[in-house]
Amino acid sequence: MIKVKIRKEEDDYKQISILGHAMYDEFGKDIVCSSVSSIVTTTVNGILSFDQHSLTYQVDEKGMIIHILKNDHITQTLIRNMVHLLKELQESYTEFIEIK
């Protein structure tokens, strides 16, 4: 299962961790993992294209941790959209992705 943990302070996102594997299918064929990867990668790259100092991230074999450094409108709006898309995915694949 993919576990998404969200840390907010008031209305601002501060950290998001995406860890694990959905186990929907084997590696390379897992549409849930592919969807999560696409959503997160597109969001992170989009934010960094506006401001290289808006966030940092760490990727390893367990997953990804995103540290949101700025509370500006673009960064927070794109992160909010990413979380919304992940929640929509969770509604369709509740056994494979959990958001806290």
Secondary structure, DSSP 8 states (H G I E B T S, - for coil): -EEEEEEEETTEEEEEEEES---SSSTTT-HHHHHHHHHHHHHHHHHHHH-TTSEEEEEETTEEEEEE----HHHHHHHHHHHHHHHHHHHH-TTTEEE-
